[in-house]
């Protein structure tokens, strides 16, 4: 009888003393009272509401599948970043509705005006506008502000290389302060618990254990293929890349950083993709700072939160199967 690689892994796992790790392409994201899991061709969002665990499963319409050029190195990172942002906003909106946090209000005159203009596309327009605003604020906080603050150091040194390094240190510091600040918010801590549940569940699957809350609890909340690692790598790669350039006037620096941001994202994506698949010491060293940073963005989940994450992962396995998601 012929068995697939996933089945072979299970057989190996049943042998005494044999330890293995599945290399899977599954990733995820914590949402409001739930977890989104993404497979090769599908996404599943599991959300706990007063009625139990609700699951929404959709087929992925990947931009890179429609335009294969975006499967090339660097370009795939840029496409993946945009797709992840869009899927993340959609998932959070859905989870807020299912968790009962969407408050019904009487439409205002402005709401009716927008509905008249955009019709059925209003939700997409609002989501796109929200995404642009969010990206704009992120660029302002983590790129424009550090550049402006580093400009003050120009009174001390005129070395372009040194000023770029100072700017990078300010950017990383602001990012860390931001994470520390949001961890004090009760709602965010709850999301971070689901983030921990997502990681524990994926670890449980990768180790070949049966997907149960009890088994998943044994594993760490830290994972090398995490968005936190990606964001930290973006910070580090931006320091290295921007340091190549001199220190021109303020607006030239701002434009340069925005223009180079897709390249920074592409390089960071390739690094985290490699670190997630490699067992080398170098890969572990690259992933280590981001792993430590996950101690801020993950929290220990309870069994009910793990049950939600497991439901989301099982929804992916039902349509894609073990063999389809083993890398």
N, C-alpha and C positions, 0 to 999 in steps of 0.2 A: 504494500500500500504506500502510495506517495504522500508525503506530508509536506506542508509549506514551512517556511522558515520560522513562523511564529509558533506553529505546533511543535517543531523540533526544539525550540527554546523551552517550551513547557515540559517536554520530555526530559530535557537536560536538567531543568530545574528540580525535577522529582528525584534525580540521582543524588545520593548522599555526598555532601562535600562540594557539590558543583554550584558555583555562583556565577550568574550571568547578568548582563544588562542589555535590555532591548534598546536599540537606537531608533527612536520614533520621531516622526515629524509633527506630532500633535503639540499644539501650544494652547495657551488659554489666557483668560483675563477675568479678574474679579469684577463683578457688577453689583448693583444694589440688591442685597439679599440673594445673591446667586453667583454663578460662574458660567462664562462662555468658553467652550472648547472649540478649537479649530483643527479639522483634519486636512487631508489633501484636497478634498473636493466638497466638504460640507462644514457647516458650523452648527453648533447646538448650544442653546442658552437654557440653563435650568435655574429657576427662580422659586424660592419658597414664599408662598403667600398663605393667607388664612385657610385656603382650600387644599393645601398640600404643596407638592413640588410640581410646578408647571414647566413643560419643556417645549421650546420652539426650535425646530430644526429646519435649516434652509440649505439649498444647494448653492455653492459658491460660484459666482460669475466673475472669475478672476480677470483683472485687466491684462495680466501677463499672458493668459491663455488666448485672449483676443488679439493681443499684440506681442508675438513671441520675442521681439527684440528686447522686451523688458524682462526676459529671463536670463539675459547676459549679466555677468558679474558687474557690480556697482549699480547698473540700471535696475536690477531686480530689488536692490535695497531701497531705492527711491520709490519704486512702485509699491513695494510692500509696506513702507511707512505710511503712504497716503491711504492705502486700502485698510490698514490696521486702524488708523484714526477714524475713518468712516464707519467701519464695522464696530469700533468701540463706542462711538456716539450712538449708533443704532441700538446696540446691545444695552447701553445704560438707559436709553429712553424706554425700551421695552421692559427692562427690569423694574424701572420706577413705576410703570403702569401696573405690572403684575403684582408688585409688592404693596400696592395700594397707596402709593405716594403721589399719584396723579390726581390733583384736586379739581373737580368739575366746577367751573365758574361760568357765569353768564357772559357770553361774548360781548366785548366792548365794541364801540363804533369803529375803532381802529382795526380790531380783529375782523369785523365784517368787511371792512375796506380791503384788507389784505386777501381775504377769501375771495372777494369779487375779482381781484386782479389775477391771482395765481391759481385759483380753483383747486383742483385735486393735487396740484404740485406744491401747495403751500407748505406742507410738512418738510418736503425736500429742500425748499428754499430756506426755511427757518434753520434746518439742520446745517445746510451749507454756510449760512451766515454765522451760525454758532461756531462752526469749525474754523472759519476765517478769523473770527474774533479771538478764539482760543489760541490759534497759532500766532496771531499778532501780539497777544499779551506775552506769550512764551518768548518770542523773539525780542520784545521790548525788555522783559525782565532778565533774560539770560544771555542776551547778546548786545543790545544797545546800551543798557545800564552799565555792565562791566566795562564796555569800551569807554564810556563817558567817565567813569570813576578812575580807570587806569590813566586817562588823559591828565589827571591831576598829578600823577607821578612824573609827568614830563618836566616838572620843575626840579626833580632830583637827578634824572638821567635823560640823555637824548638817544640812548641805545634802542633802536627799533626792536631788536630781539628781546631785550630785557623787558620792555614795555608790553610786548605781546605775552610774555610769560606772566607778568603781573596781572594782566587782564584775564588770563586763563585761571590763575589762582583765585581771583575775585569771582569769576563765573562759577567755579566749583564750590566755593564757599557759600555763594548765594543759593545754589542748588541744595546744598546740605541744610542750610538754614530753613529753606522752604519745606523740605521734607520733615524736619524736626517740628516746624510750626503746625503742619497739617496733621501730624500724628496726635496732636492734642485735641483734635475734633472727634467727638464721639462717633459720628456717622462715618468718618474716614477710618477710624480704628475698626469699625465693623467690616468695612470693605477690605481692609488689610487682613482680617481674619479669614475671609473668603479667598483672598490671595494665597494665604498659607494653605488653605484647603486644596486649592488648585494644584499647588506644587506637590503636596503630600500625595495626592491622588495620582499624578503623573509619575512620581517616583515609585509608587506601589505597582503601577502597571509596568514600568520599565524593569522592575525587579522580578516580574513574573508572578507576583502574589495575587491571590483572589482579591477582587475589588470589594472590600468591606471597610467600614469606618475603623474597625479594630485594627486591621492590617495597615491601613493608611496612617494611622496615628503613630506608628513606629518610625516613620521617616521624617526627615528634616523639612523645614519650610523653605529652605534655600535651594535654588535650581539655576544651573548655568545658562539656560536658554530663557532668561527672564527679561522683560522690558526694562526693569531697573538696571540690569547690566548694560543693556543697549544705550540707555540715556547717559549712564556714566561714561561709556566708551565714546559717545558723541562729544562729551565735554573734553575728554583727553585727546581725541583725534583732532578736535578743533584747535586745541592749544598747539599741537605739533604742526598742523597745516598752516595756521595763521602766522606762526613764528617764522615761516619762510619769507613772508613779506615784510617790507619796511613799515614805518609808522607814518602814513600820509595823514591828510587832514581828517577831521572827525567824520564827515559825511561820506567820504571815500571809503573809510574803514567800515562804516555801517553797511554800505552797499556791497562791499567786498564780502563781508561775512554772510549776508543774506544770499548772495549769488553762489557762494561756496557751500552753503548749508546742505543742498542735495548731495554734493560730493562727500561731505562729512558723513551724512547718513548712509550713503552707499558703502563707504569704507567700514563704518561701524557695524553695519549689517553683515558684511563678509566676515569680520572678525568674530562676531558672536555666533554666527553660523558654524564657523570652523571650531570655535571653542566648545560648542555644544556637541560636536561629533568626535572630537579628538580626546584621547586619554593621556596625551603627553604632558610633561611637566610645564612646558611653555604655555600650553592651552590653559592649564589650571592657574598659572600665574596671571595670565591675561584676564581670566574670569574672576579671580579672587577679590579684587576691590569691589566689583559689583555685587558679588555674593555677600560680602560683609555689609554692603549698603542695604541689602534685602532685610537685614535685621531691623531696619526702620520701616520698610514697606510691607512686611509680612508679620502676622501675629499667629499664635497657636489657635487653631479652630477647635470647636467642639464637634461631637459626633454628628449632630444634625447638619452642621455646615459641610462636613465631609460627605454626608449622604447626598447633598445637593451637587457637589463637585463630581461625585461618582456617577450620579444620574446623567450629568452632562456628558461625561466621557463615554458611558455605555451607549448613549444615543448616537455618538459618532461611530463606535464599534459596530453597532447594529447595521449601519448602512455601508461602512467601508471595510469592516473585517480586520482581523489582526494582520494578515499578510499584506494588505494594502497600505498600512501605515508604518510598517517597519522600514526604516531608512537603510 
